[in-house]
Amino acid sequence: MSAPAPSGSISVGPDRAGRTVHVHQGRVSAHPAPGAPVLACPDDLIEAGAVNAHTHLYSGLAPLGLPALDPAPTCFLEILERRWWRMDRALTPDSLRAAARLYLAEALLAGTTGLVDHHESPSMIEGSLDVLAAAFEELGARGLLTYGATERNGGPDEAAAGLAECRRFAVQNRSPRLRALVGLHAGFTVSDETIRAAAALCGALGLPLHVHVAEDGHDVTDARDRRHAGPLERLLALGALPPGSVLAHGVHLTHAQVTLASARRCWLVHNPRSNEGNGVGFAANLGASDRVALGTDGWPAEMIAERNAAVRLGLSRDEADRRLSHGHALLAGAFLATPAPWSPGAPGDLVVRRGSAVLHVVVDGRLVVKDGHLVHADLDEIRAAARAAAPLLWAAMARL
């Protein structure tokens, strides 16, 4: 009798280009694992699973009829105050679960295997990351999770609770597919004391920070009002940017500031569709760093669409492809894995495509999409639950 197949082990291929990828115990291996199943794909192509380097799963219900703002907002801060900050305050465990399951299901079906999430739900801080983690575990995606601590609703106590949730999840998480980061929402919503507390937590846990930086000019003005050259310099002065930190947007960073972030081994995440939709500008200076990845900032995790938007808005195709590929290195760093997707020791996350269609998806050596269908969940049920939760969330937002 042959030995049972080891957990998280599979061989995929050869594909029509002759490539075969072996995964053993969740990592790419030079050789097949004894007893591992074989997924043949002679007419298809194997590619690395895409990484969404900055997103917000809590916005997953937004495509299901989120009411338009009336009157229309006049600036980005109004968009935050009247839409997204209302949504995050209105979240319940049920609506957050529905949003996360829908977002992750559609991400996997689009070939996105890894997601770096930035979460806020001020009315339910403690345990909120467990709601997200449960959705990741159910569907089989890989992720980095954090709570974006902020003082914008409840002052320093609210921020302390957010950092406590980061700590709790980092200590208690046991999933091989999830890791924690320390989070702040953005510099303009927190005091120096909260930034120092986040820096101390990064040091105590040995974790990087995930934070919005210079998404809009308001963040820059706020930092200067606090006598710093900008939001990046403020975080650095307060010791809150250890190597590997994830800085979302960077639209209003100068060339010199981007160079400084790169020298500190921070990741910058370009979110072209969101930046365009919010009217905050194009992150033209990010080219000063070779550590730039692509995110969607809550838009659907269709990374080819994000890459195409980056090209449409001004990037070369080669640079857009590089930023898309850099997500692998960002994610691999958190898992102490080899960053090059096909090298031994890399995360065992891959996609099999037939033309442009996603046929199979493997995450951590486990098949999570087969023949275009979720393996561990029912997409129709997920969509029905999301459709039921969405109008309740909109009603709760209207009451705030």
Protein Blocks (a to p, Z undefined) as FASTA:
>chain_A
ZZdddehiacedjdfkopacddeehiacfbdcehiacdddfkbccddddddfbdcfklmm
mmnopacdddddfbfklmmmmmmmmmmmmpcfklmmmmmmmmmmmmmmnopabdcddddd
fklmghplmmmmmmmmmnopacdddddddfklnommlmmmmmmmmmmmmmmpccfkbccd
dddfbfklccfklmmmmmmmmmmnopacdddehkbmklmmmmmmnopabfklmmmmnopa
cghiacehjlmpcfklmmmmmmnopacdddfklmmmnonopcfklmmpccbcddeehpac
bfklmmmmmmmnopafklmmmmmmmmmmmmmmmnopafblkbghiacdddddehjbcfbd
ceehiafbgghiafkbcfklmmmmmmmmmmmmmmmmmmZZ
